[in-house]
Amino acid sequence: MANSELVLMSGGQMKMVAYEEGIRLAGLDRTKIDLIAEEADSWINDQPYGLAEGFRGADNRMIQGVIDHPKATLILAIENTVIEVEPPS
């Protein structure tokens, strides 16, 4: 049986660590996964601000992943973003 193809729509080091940790936490057998990292533009600001912009960037990466890898078992997209939170009172 062929390995599952897991496509990561960003090759940044911090994101690669997150992907690997996700695979481990999900209990997946890493030896049965072909991991493909592909740089994909998020088509948003270099430093996104707010959840809406962060989700839009991840969605854009995901769309590119579906176009580039239509037969992938799983496609993951992560986008960094800055959000404001109220300090605890």
Phi, psi and omega in degrees: 000138181288152176293155172287143179257114178253118183254128178254117185273043172186139180254010181299144185302314181297322179289323177299319177298318179296318179298313181299320178294321177298319177298316180295313182295329178284352179073023180280147178279104184301334180288347181252017181237125171270110184267122180241121176255127182229130175289130178224132179288137178274346179061033174229184179301153177301324175240092181297151181230122177094156182295321182300314180292321178298314178295322178298318178297316178295319177300317180298319177296319180297316179302316178297322178297318179295321179294314185282333186224065185296341182255010180295147176290319182209137176238130180242141176222130178236138176232129173285148175205160177254133176231152176267137174230149177281135176293149179299144180264000000 
